């Protein structure tokens, strides 16, 4: 998609060259809101991909096929302005609709913006607690500082001071 390909074109190119494509489940949304999904024939358990306007949801090892549909409905109904909040709400709705067939131990939130690096890249790789609650905790701590981190990456001289030792020294 970085080469101006649509989500569908990029998906066909990437998955057409993927050695283990039968085991993969991949979704994409391009900068025009077009979606594409790939569900390999050997995806685990109950699996599904659901699409809505400018959004797509996927899951495997689901307790029910409707989980991804509930996620899309929640995403589209959300009145929050930040994409990360809408995504987290959709994941919460999916979990409440049955989520995975077994216990959920991990969750992640990756959002790409206008820059060449991820705007948000938060993960909970393993916990016996609620990984979505832990992921939301991380997001709630990061969100108020996100714009400052972007400013610092793009133009450090315009970034706000952090009050840390050694700041302003060379």
Secondary structure as the mmCIF struct_conf table of DSSP 4:
data_model
#
loop_
_struct_conf.conf_type_id
_struct_conf.id
_struct_conf.beg_label_comp_id
_struct_conf.beg_label_asym_id
_struct_conf.beg_label_seq_id
_struct_conf.end_label_comp_id
_struct_conf.end_label_asym_id
_struct_conf.end_label_seq_id
TURN_TY1_P TURN_TY1_P1 UNK A 2 UNK A 3
BEND BEND1 UNK A 4 UNK A 4
HELX_RH_AL_P HELX_RH_AL_P1 UNK A 7 UNK A 16
TURN_TY1_P TURN_TY1_P2 UNK A 17 UNK A 17
TURN_TY1_P TURN_TY1_P3 UNK A 19 UNK A 20
HELX_RH_3T_P HELX_RH_3T_P1 UNK A 21 UNK A 23
STRN STRN1 UNK A 25 UNK A 29
TURN_TY1_P TURN_TY1_P4 UNK A 31 UNK A 32
BEND BEND2 UNK A 33 UNK A 33
STRN STRN2 UNK A 35 UNK A 39
TURN_TY1_P TURN_TY1_P5 UNK A 41 UNK A 42
BEND BEND3 UNK A 45 UNK A 46
STRN STRN3 UNK A 48 UNK A 52
TURN_TY1_P TURN_TY1_P6 UNK A 53 UNK A 54
STRN STRN4 UNK A 55 UNK A 59
BEND BEND4 UNK A 60 UNK A 61
STRN STRN5 UNK A 62 UNK A 62
BEND BEND5 UNK A 63 UNK A 63
TURN_TY1_P TURN_TY1_P7 UNK A 65 UNK A 66
HELX_RH_AL_P HELX_RH_AL_P2 UNK A 67 UNK A 77
BEND BEND6 UNK A 81 UNK A 82
HELX_RH_AL_P HELX_RH_AL_P3 UNK A 83 UNK A 96
TURN_TY1_P TURN_TY1_P8 UNK A 97 UNK A 98
STRN STRN6 UNK A 100 UNK A 100
BEND BEND7 UNK A 101 UNK A 102
STRN STRN7 UNK A 107 UNK A 112
BEND BEND8 UNK A 114 UNK A 117
STRN STRN8 UNK A 118 UNK A 124
BEND BEND9 UNK A 128 UNK A 129
HELX_RH_AL_P HELX_RH_AL_P4 UNK A 131 UNK A 143
TURN_TY1_P TURN_TY1_P9 UNK A 144 UNK A 145
HELX_RH_AL_P HELX_RH_AL_P5 UNK A 146 UNK A 154
HELX_RH_3T_P HELX_RH_3T_P2 UNK A 156 UNK A 158
BEND BEND10 UNK A 159 UNK A 159
HELX_LH_PP_P HELX_LH_PP_P1 UNK A 160 UNK A 161
TURN_TY1_P TURN_TY1_P10 UNK A 165 UNK A 168
#
